[in-house]
Amino acid sequence: MSQYWDGRFAREGMIWGSEPSPSAEQARKLFLAEGVKSVLVPGAGYGRNTKVFSAGFTAYGVEMSAEALELAAEWDPETVFIAGSALEVQLNTQVDAVYCYDVLHLFMEAQRRQLVAACLDQLRPGGLLYFTSFSDEDPNNGTGNQLEPGTYEYKEGKYAHFFSEADLRDHFAGTEILETGSFTERLHSSQGGAHEYILRYIIARTLS
Ligand SMILES: C[S@@+](CC[C@H](N)C(=O)[O-])C[C@H]1O[C@@H](n2cnc3c(N)ncnc32)[C@H](O)[C@@H]1O
């Protein structure tokens, strides 16, 4: 997977532009209200969303693409970026919150479970999680070869998992789920185009 992402970041630079997702702003407000001081962003890319958090919290980004990390160091020098896999524990400290944008749907089931478990291991008891991922209401759901239930190779060589609400909740079993919902994300690419995706989000708290 890192070859795919390295290639894209090398060719397209800041693929989704410089504007953060509105979900990052929603998460920032919630984290502020909850007294959060530190935030982990797994699969941080070039820091499009970490910048929202590094402006007010201690922010850590975990990213496996060297190309993305080069862009991130320039775009968001306030975040501590760690080169490595978000599927493994990378921090030697526990954070108050995790914000994870459109990374969970990139994996097959075993790895999705591993990503959530790694995030929980890096969160303090009572810490907050805010995750987004592709929704089963997105038009790409059901397109191409089915690799696992709900997981499709929707473009050649590229697959994603499309979450129903129940499926998303199931991935966070063992946490206190505070809120779930859907929204349409409009992404403007660095090369002038725009795409829309239907996403789900989940907000949860680890048990104390
Ligand atoms: C769809 S992009 C989302 C980027 C970022 N969250 C954002 O909002 O701009 C997925 C990102 O996850 C990264 N990624 C994929 N698998 C990873 C892994 N196992 N560990 C760390 N990063 C990973 C990719 O390199 C890419 O930057």
The ligand as a Tripos MOL2 file, in Angstrom:
@<TRIPOS>MOLECULE
LIG
   27    29     1     0     0
SMALL
NO_CHARGES

@<TRIPOS>ATOM
      1 C1         -7.1130    8.5130    2.2320 C.3       1 LIG1
      2 S1         -5.5780    9.0750    2.8280 S.3       1 LIG1
      3 C2         -6.1030   10.1140    4.1880 C.3       1 LIG1
      4 C3         -5.0170   11.0720    4.6050 C.3       1 LIG1
      5 C4         -5.3250   11.9380    5.7950 C.3       1 LIG1
      6 N1         -5.9680   11.2210    6.8710 N.3       1 LIG1
      7 C5         -6.0960   13.1780    5.3930 C.2       1 LIG1
      8 O1         -7.1230   13.3980    5.9680 O.co2     1 LIG1
      9 O2         -5.6520   13.9440    4.5400 O.co2     1 LIG1
     10 C6         -4.9180    7.6640    3.6490 C.3       1 LIG1
     11 C7         -3.5590    7.9000    4.2540 C.3       1 LIG1
     12 O3         -3.2470    6.7800    5.0820 O.3       1 LIG1
     13 C8         -1.8830    6.4450    4.8770 C.3       1 LIG1
     14 N2         -1.7310    5.0410    5.2660 N.ar      1 LIG1
     15 C9         -2.2220    3.9440    4.6430 C.ar      1 LIG1
     16 N3         -1.9110    2.8380    5.3290 N.ar      1 LIG1
     17 C10        -1.1970    3.2450    6.4110 C.ar      1 LIG1
     18 C11        -0.6000    2.5580    7.5030 C.ar      1 LIG1
     19 N4         -0.6570    1.2360    7.6480 N.pl3     1 LIG1
     20 N5          0.0400    3.2880    8.4290 N.ar      1 LIG1
     21 C12         0.1260    4.6440    8.3300 C.ar      1 LIG1
     22 N6         -0.4190    5.3380    7.3150 N.ar      1 LIG1
     23 C13        -1.0820    4.6420    6.3680 C.ar      1 LIG1
     24 C14        -1.6240    6.7430    3.4040 C.3       1 LIG1
     25 O4         -0.2630    6.8710    3.1090 O.3       1 LIG1
     26 C15        -2.4130    8.0460    3.2540 C.3       1 LIG1
     27 O5         -1.6470    9.1540    3.6280 O.3       1 LIG1
@<TRIPOS>BOND
     1     1     2 1
     2     2     3 1
     3     2    10 1
     4     3     4 1
     5     4     5 1
     6     5     6 1
     7     5     7 1
     8     7     8 2
     9     7     9 1
    10    10    11 1
    11    11    12 1
    12    11    26 1
    13    12    13 1
    14    13    14 1
    15    13    24 1
    16    14    15 ar
    17    14    23 ar
    18    15    16 ar
    19    16    17 ar
    20    17    18 ar
    21    17    23 ar
    22    18    19 1
    23    18    20 ar
    24    20    21 ar
    25    21    22 ar
    26    22    23 ar
    27    24    25 1
    28    24    26 1
    29    26    27 1
@<TRIPOS>SUBSTRUCTURE
     1 LIG1         1 GROUP 0 **** ****
